[in-house]
Amino acid sequence: MTLAPIRFNDVSIAYDRHLAVRHLSGSFAPGSLTAIAGPNGAGKSTLLKALMGELRVAAGSIDRGGLRVRDVGYLPQAVDIDRRFPLTVADTVMLGAWRETGAFGSIAAAAALRARKALTAVGLEGFERRHIGSLSAGQFQRVLFARLLLQDAKVIVLDEPFTAIDARTTRDLLEIVRRWHGDGRTVIAVLHDFEQVRTHFPQTLLLARGAVDWGPTETALSPANLLRARAMAESWEEETPVKARRAGERS
Ligand SMILES: Nc1ncnc2c1ncn2[C@@H]1O[C@H](COP(=O)(O)OP(=O)(O)OP(=O)(O)O)[C@@H](O)[C@H]1O
């Protein structure tokens, strides 16, 4: 599996004129397993959305190493996924194979077989006909991992995949992440649990709008870096009132 790095070249991303990510440079090496960690509002989801082409960069550039966005396996945050569609578990997993079957084409028997295997791999054998709206949060996350298995992407991007997921499901899904890494795929995951990051993710981007550190996890999550990230978060929380106070002082 040959891949080029995914490079961020001095990337800034804005909502209106508010910069959510500032001057980020660095790269995800092919086959790397990287956590993106940082305080609330640090720009982690924003970064993934820009990587997935959902947001345009305000400045700088993202080089996806020749990959098309549709070739990346992407799992958005659970809150961004609508489960009210009248889809079965099998239909949802099959969406991972749309490149082979065509969005409206007849479903290839081979892909259907792979879907069943993927469901077995995530511990949901026999769930094919269940409606996705009837699943628990953990079961639904397993379905979405089965869909990623079917998609067979070389780069996999996960946004808080284990939030509100129980310990057993998390352990099973982390095992799938470990296998993806073993296959040589590039995996990037936004995570909040530092212990999980330290145990399972060799590389970390510690983000606080800008990069605090990006490299081996042990170094990136050093106490000094975590303090810096917290201080940066406090400074952007205070940004608006400080400006207002200064304006007031001058008048
Ligand atoms: N659609 C939007 N419109 C305007 N501002 C937004 C939008 N989405 C996010 N933001 C702002 O951009 C900043 C970064 O948000 P983002 O969701 O990327 O952070 P995050 O690091 O993923 O946070 P969390 O850990 O809380 O999920 C925040 O200040 C947020 O309020």
The ligand as an ORCA input file, in Angstrom:
! r2SCAN-3c Opt
* xyz 0 1
  N     -20.299     26.133     12.012
  C     -19.639     26.979     12.772
  N     -19.837     28.313     12.687
  C     -19.152     29.186     13.456
  N     -18.194     28.829     14.330
  C     -17.950     27.513     14.460
  C     -18.642     26.524     13.687
  N     -18.170     25.294     14.026
  C     -17.236     25.516     14.972
  N     -17.094     26.833     15.220
  C     -16.165     27.453     16.187
  O     -14.841     27.117     15.803
  C     -14.048     26.828     16.953
  C     -13.476     25.426     16.833
  O     -14.550     24.493     16.870
  P     -14.320     22.920     16.692
  O     -15.660     22.278     16.734
  O     -13.472     22.677     15.516
  O     -13.495     22.585     18.013
  P     -13.129     21.165     18.631
  O     -11.684     21.223     18.994
  O     -13.556     20.074     17.729
  O     -14.000     21.208     19.981
  P     -14.676     20.050     20.861
  O     -13.582     19.323     21.588
  O     -15.544     20.837     21.814
  O     -15.487     19.165     19.936
  C     -14.957     27.033     18.149
  O     -14.759     28.333     18.661
  C     -16.350     26.898     17.585
  O     -17.291     27.642     18.318
*
